Amino acid sequence: MVSVQIAPDIGARIRDKVESGGYPDAEAVLREAMQLLEERDRKRAWLLEALAKGEEGEAVEFTPERAEQLFQSARRRAQAGERPSPDVLP
């Protein structure tokens, strides 16, 4: 077990989450916060890797024709019932 001092404003936000019924206790709030931070770190690592690959010359020029190809491909996939990867959603 780790003991941590939390700033009053953060403690109040944690209490609000528990009191609103969204979480059973403060530990559940912190557990989800840590999961979200880890997910953000994984996405950041993926983006940095993709950027490095692009800088190595693996990039494709983005032209109006390429944009149209991507749009049409996305439309076909959506019509076929495919869902976008969570990695590309806002």
N, C-alpha and C positions, 0 to 999 in steps of 0.2 A: 504494500500500500504506500502511496505517495501522498504527502501532505503539501498543499500549495496554498499560498495566500493569493486571493483574488481581489482585484480592485472592487470597491463598492458598486460602481456602475455595472460591471460585468456580473457580479453576484446578483444584482437586482434583475438583470436580463435573464439570468438562469432561473431565478425564482419565478419570474413571470411565465417562462415557458412551462415550468412544472405546474404552477397554479392554474394555467389556462387549460390543463388537462392533456396537453400534447405529449407529455413525458411523465413517467412514473416517479422519477427522482432526478436530482442534479447529475448523477453519474450517467444516466441515459442521455441527457443533453450533451454532456462533454464527450461521450462515446460517439454520438452522431457528428459532433463538430470535428472530432479527430478523423472520422471516416471521410468527411467532406474535404478536409485538408489533404489527406492522403490521395484522394481522387484528383484533386487539383494538382498535386505534385506529379501524379502519373501523366495527366494531360499535358502539363508543362514540359515534362521530359519528352513526351511524344512530339510536341511541337518543336522543341529544340532539335531533336533528331531529324525531323522533316526539314527544318531550316538548314541544318548542316548538309543534308543530302542535296538540297536545292543549290547550295553554294558550291557543291562539288560538280555541278554541271548536269544534274539530273532533272532540272526544271524544264517545263514545257512553256513556250511562249503563249501568253494569254491574248488571243485575238478575238475579234467579234465572231469569227467562224467557230473558234474553239468554244466560246461562250454558248453559241447556239447548239453545238454538239452536246455539251454538258446539259443544257436545258432539256433538249429532246430525250436524252438518255434518262434524266431524272423523271421526266413525264412518263416515259414508258415503264420505268420501274414502279412508279407510284400507281399507275393504272393496273400493273400486275399484282399490286398488293404488298410490295416490298416497303418496309419501313426504313427510314434513314438511320444510320449509325448514330448513337448518342454523341459520338465524338464530333459530329458536324452540326449538331443542334445548338442553338444559342442557350 
